[in-house]
Amino acid sequence: MNQPDQNPNDTLAPARRPTILRRLLSHHELATLLLLLHAPIDASAKPEIPQLHEAGLIETVSGDSGASHIRLTPEGNAVLRGLGVK
């Protein structure tokens, strides 16, 4: 009899995409991303490399000489685009 009217806002919201960043980046990490924007760097060049790698913002690639270099992933590029850098 007295059934409450269903509110159209009560419908389930679509699942949100996971965000790229689960934490804020430090100024050192942002500076490292900016360095990588212009050129790959040596894997041991910066102490921020492990955190950026874990966040999926950078990746390690092997060069022709067997040396490892670090470069931005598409997610890392998206962070820089979001900052208006790219």
Summary of the structure (lengths in Angstrom):
residues: 86
radius of gyration: 20.3
end to end distance: 59.9
largest distance: 78.5
contacts: 180
relative contact order: 0.18
helix: 35%
strand: 14%
